Amino acid sequence: MLPIQYPKEEIYAERKDDQDILYYKYIIFITLKRFPMERYDYLLKDERYLSHVEKINKYEKDRIFCHHDMSHFLDVARIAMIINLSENYDIPKDIIYAAALLHDIGRDEQYENGTPHELASADIALKILSDSSYSGEEVQLIIKAIRDHRKDPECDNRDLSDLIYRADKLSRPCFFCPAKEECNWPDNKMNHILKY
């Protein structure tokens, strides 16, 4: 018997071989039950998600402008959380992180076939989120924010779409970008100061 240490208790599991898949599934099950992941954390392990991230990284390997990689996704999530908390949007963290982690996931399809990435991202996100623990209403909210993340909000909706739009734009360090002069972003949209 092998002792497995968990906070405040010891669990014993029999195993015949270190490679025993059932043993590892049991360990994962017990661990997740004891220490549940955030709902968005499964994205980081989803093969479809990881495949798109890898393709985007390959397409943007020599890109001199802003990249659409994990750093960008997390910047958008964290900036959105700062705005959410400081301006009392009252949107749950797991909804914000799911939208931010998925908002540019269709970039590879834009490079491959010209599909606008906000539409490709919404389609990919719908497939991935359909297998998640997010409710149908939450999925629709996330998909709308992904689809709208490039549209300048027409009014002050103070919803997830507005939050992801703002965080996406504020995530760009234009003030420190070596490709600033070649960038096609209009000067009035560039971030000339560090806000978040």
C-alpha positions as CSV (number, residue, x, y, z in Angstrom):
1,M,0.0,0.0,0.0
2,L,1.2,3.5,-0.9
3,P,0.4,6.4,1.5
4,I,-0.8,9.5,-0.2
5,Q,-0.6,12.7,1.8
6,Y,-3.5,15.1,1.8
7,P,-4.2,17.8,4.2
8,K,-5.5,16.4,7.5
9,E,-5.8,12.8,6.3
10,E,-3.9,10.0,4.7
11,I,-5.4,7.8,2.0
12,Y,-4.1,4.4,1.0
13,A,-4.4,3.1,-2.5
14,E,-3.2,-0.3,-3.8
15,R,-1.3,-0.4,-7.0
16,K,0.6,-3.1,-8.9
17,D,2.6,-0.9,-11.2
18,D,3.6,2.8,-11.4
19,Q,2.1,3.0,-14.9
20,D,-1.3,1.8,-13.7
21,I,-3.7,4.2,-15.4
22,L,-6.6,3.5,-13.0
23,Y,-4.3,4.4,-10.1
24,Y,-3.5,7.8,-11.6
25,K,-7.2,8.4,-12.5
26,Y,-8.0,7.7,-8.9
27,I,-5.4,10.2,-7.7
28,I,-6.6,12.9,-10.1
29,F,-10.2,12.3,-9.0
30,I,-9.4,12.6,-5.3
31,T,-7.2,15.6,-5.9
32,L,-9.8,17.4,-7.9
33,K,-12.5,16.6,-5.4
34,R,-10.3,18.0,-2.6
35,F,-8.9,20.9,-4.5
36,P,-11.4,21.8,-7.3
37,M,-10.0,23.7,-10.2
38,E,-11.5,27.0,-11.4
39,R,-14.0,26.3,-14.1
40,Y,-11.8,28.0,-16.7
41,D,-8.7,26.0,-15.8
42,Y,-9.8,23.1,-17.9
43,L,-9.3,25.2,-21.0
44,L,-5.6,25.1,-20.4
45,K,-5.7,21.3,-20.7
46,D,-8.2,21.1,-23.6
47,E,-6.5,19.6,-26.6
48,R,-8.5,21.7,-29.1
49,Y,-7.6,24.9,-27.2
50,L,-3.9,23.9,-27.0
51,S,-3.9,23.1,-30.7
52,H,-5.1,26.5,-31.6
53,V,-2.7,28.2,-29.3
54,E,0.2,26.3,-30.8
55,K,-0.9,27.2,-34.4
56,I,-1.2,30.9,-33.5
57,N,2.3,30.8,-32.0
58,K,3.7,29.3,-35.2
59,Y,1.9,31.9,-37.4
60,E,3.2,34.8,-35.2
61,K,6.7,33.5,-34.6
62,D,8.3,36.3,-36.7
63,R,5.5,38.9,-36.1
64,I,6.9,42.3,-35.0
65,F,3.6,43.5,-33.7
66,C,1.6,42.4,-30.7
67,H,1.2,38.7,-30.3
68,H,-2.0,36.7,-29.5
69,D,-0.5,34.3,-27.1
70,M,-1.0,33.1,-23.6
71,S,0.6,36.3,-22.2
72,H,-1.9,38.4,-24.1
73,F,-4.9,36.2,-23.0
74,L,-3.8,36.4,-19.4
75,D,-3.1,40.2,-19.7
76,V,-6.7,40.7,-20.9
77,A,-8.1,38.5,-18.1
78,R,-6.2,40.3,-15.4
79,I,-6.9,43.8,-16.7
80,A,-10.6,42.8,-17.1
81,M,-10.5,41.7,-13.4
82,I,-9.0,45.0,-12.3
83,I,-11.7,47.0,-14.1
84,N,-14.4,44.6,-12.9
85,L,-13.3,45.1,-9.3
86,S,-12.5,48.8,-9.4
87,E,-15.6,49.8,-11.4
88,N,-18.0,47.3,-9.8
89,Y,-19.1,45.4,-12.9
90,D,-19.9,42.5,-10.6
91,I,-19.0,39.8,-13.2
92,P,-17.8,36.5,-11.9
93,K,-14.1,35.8,-12.3
94,D,-14.6,32.4,-14.0
95,I,-16.8,34.1,-16.7
96,I,-14.2,36.8,-17.3
97,Y,-11.3,34.4,-17.5
98,A,-13.1,32.1,-19.9
99,A,-13.9,35.0,-22.3
100,A,-10.4,36.4,-22.1
101,L,-8.7,33.0,-22.6
102,L,-10.9,32.3,-25.7
103,H,-11.3,35.8,-27.2
104,D,-8.5,35.4,-29.8
105,I,-8.3,31.7,-30.1
106,G,-9.5,31.8,-33.7
107,R,-6.5,33.9,-34.9
108,D,-5.0,30.8,-36.6
109,E,-8.1,30.5,-38.8
110,Q,-7.9,34.2,-39.8
111,Y,-4.3,33.5,-40.9
112,E,-5.3,30.3,-42.7
113,N,-8.5,31.2,-44.5
114,G,-9.3,34.9,-43.8
115,T,-12.2,34.3,-41.4
116,P,-12.4,37.3,-39.0
117,H,-10.9,36.0,-35.8
118,E,-13.7,37.2,-33.6
119,L,-16.1,35.0,-35.5
120,A,-13.7,32.0,-35.7
121,S,-13.0,32.4,-32.0
122,A,-16.7,32.4,-31.1
123,D,-17.2,29.2,-33.1
124,I,-14.2,27.5,-31.5
125,A,-15.2,28.7,-28.0
126,L,-18.8,27.4,-28.4
127,K,-17.4,23.9,-29.2
128,I,-15.0,23.9,-26.3
129,L,-17.5,25.5,-23.8
130,S,-20.2,23.0,-24.8
131,D,-18.1,20.3,-23.0
132,S,-17.7,22.5,-19.9
133,S,-19.5,23.1,-16.7
134,Y,-20.7,26.5,-17.8
135,S,-24.4,26.9,-18.2
136,G,-26.0,27.6,-21.5
137,E,-26.7,31.2,-20.4
138,E,-23.1,31.7,-19.4
139,V,-21.8,30.2,-22.6
140,Q,-24.0,32.6,-24.6
141,L,-22.7,35.6,-22.6
142,I,-19.0,34.5,-23.2
143,I,-19.6,33.9,-26.9
144,K,-21.2,37.4,-27.3
145,A,-18.2,39.0,-25.6
146,I,-15.8,37.1,-27.9
147,R,-17.8,38.0,-31.0
148,D,-18.0,41.7,-29.9
149,H,-14.5,42.2,-28.6
150,R,-13.4,44.2,-31.6
151,K,-16.5,46.4,-31.7
152,D,-16.3,49.8,-30.0
153,P,-19.2,49.8,-27.6
154,E,-21.9,52.1,-28.8
155,C,-23.2,52.8,-25.3
156,D,-22.0,52.3,-21.7
157,N,-23.5,48.8,-21.3
158,R,-21.1,47.8,-18.5
159,D,-21.4,44.1,-19.5
160,L,-18.9,41.4,-20.3
161,S,-18.6,42.5,-23.9
162,D,-17.6,46.0,-22.9
163,L,-15.2,44.6,-20.3
164,I,-13.3,42.3,-22.7
165,Y,-13.2,45.1,-25.4
166,R,-11.7,47.5,-22.9
167,A,-9.2,45.0,-21.4
168,D,-8.1,43.9,-24.9
169,K,-7.3,47.4,-26.0
170,L,-5.6,48.3,-22.7
171,S,-3.4,45.2,-22.8
172,R,-1.3,46.6,-25.6
173,P,2.0,48.3,-24.5
174,C,2.2,50.7,-27.4
175,F,4.2,53.1,-25.3
176,F,7.1,50.6,-25.3
177,C,6.6,48.9,-28.6
178,P,9.6,48.7,-31.0
179,A,7.2,48.4,-34.0
180,K,5.1,51.4,-33.0
181,E,5.9,53.4,-36.2
182,E,4.9,50.5,-38.5
183,C,1.7,49.7,-36.6
184,N,-1.6,50.3,-38.4
185,W,-3.4,51.2,-35.2
186,P,-4.5,54.9,-35.3
187,D,-2.6,57.1,-32.8
188,N,-5.7,57.9,-30.9
189,K,-6.3,54.2,-30.1
190,M,-2.7,53.5,-29.0
191,N,-1.8,53.2,-25.3
192,H,0.6,56.0,-24.8
193,I,0.6,55.5,-21.0
194,L,0.5,52.5,-18.7
195,K,-2.9,52.4,-17.1
196,Y,-3.2,48.9,-15.8
